[in-house]
Amino acid sequence: MRISKSLLLSALFTLVLGTVSANTNPENNSAREEIKQLITKSHLVSNIQAETTVNITFIVNEENELIVMSTDDVEVDRAIKSVLNYKKLKSSDMMVNNTYTLPITLKRL
């Protein structure tokens, strides 16, 4: 009985530890920060009139390049695609060909 409890707790600990370490969320600081820097360097925010939140749907290809599929704001769609499409990410923490949606708030500086 004692061995089975110990074995069960070990299996549960391993399962929880594996679940916690698996991260497919674009909220991960390294990839999110890279995307933020790309948008900031492009001076895209200087062209907007008011603060707006844009949901960007994208994938990462085999060469670790960002490919924007769509945005939910027609006004900045073309600008965001021109800034982010095919930009190579330094971080490799995102899964290849997995669709991500990242909300980004654009504020005038």
N, C-alpha and C positions, 0 to 999 in steps of 0.2 A: 504494500500500500504506500509506503514511504517513497519507494523508488518511482512508482507511477505518478505520484504528486510532483516529485522533482522533475521527472521527464515532461510532464504536462506543463509545468511552469517554464521550463527551458524552451519548449516549443512555442509557448505563448510569447515569451520574451523575444525570441528570434523573429516571430511574425510581426510583433509591434515594432521592433527595431528596423526591420526591412521596410515596413510601411512608412515609417517616419522618414527614412533616408531617400525614398523614391519621390522625386519632384519633377513634374512635367508642367509646372506652372510658370508662365512668363514673368511672374512677380519676382523671380529670382533676381537678386540685385545686379549681378554682373551683366546679364543680357539686357535687362531693363535699363540699366545705366548707360550701356552702349547705345541703345536706341534713343534714349533721352539726349545724349551728347550729339548724336547725328542730327536730331531735330533742332537742338539749340544752335549748333554750328551753322546750320543752313539759314538762319535768320527768318525762318518761316513765321515765327511768332510776331515779327514786326509788321506783317501784312494783315493780321487779324484785327477786327474792330473791338470785339468784346471777348471775355473769357468763354471758352467753349471746351467741351469734353468730346473727344473723338474716339470711337472704338475701332481699332485697327485689327483686321483679321489677316494673318500672315502664316507662312510656312518657312522652314529653313531647309534648303536643299543639301545635297551630298557634299558640296564645296563649302558648307557653312555660310551660305549667302542668304540674306533675308529677301523673301519674295512677298510683296503685299498683294493679297487677294482682293480686299475691298476695305472701304471705310464707311461709316454711317453718316458722313457729312459730305455732301456733294461739292460744297464750296472749296474745301481743302483737299479733296480726294486726289486730284492731279498733282498738287504740290507735294503731298505726303508720299505718293508713289514715286515721284521723281527724286525725292530726297532719300528714300529708304530702299527702293528696289535694287537688288543685286549688290548691296553693300555687304562686305564680308565681316562677320562677327568674330571677335577674338575669342570669346568664351565658347566653349563647346558643351554647355550644359543643357542644350535643347535637343530634343529628339528630331531626327531627320524625317521630313514629310509628314509631320504632325501639325494639325491646324491649331493655331493659338489666337486668342483674342486679347488684346491689350488695350485697356482704357488709358488715354493720355489727355491730360488737361492742358490746353494751350492758353497761356496768359500773356498779355502784352507786358513787356518789361518796363 
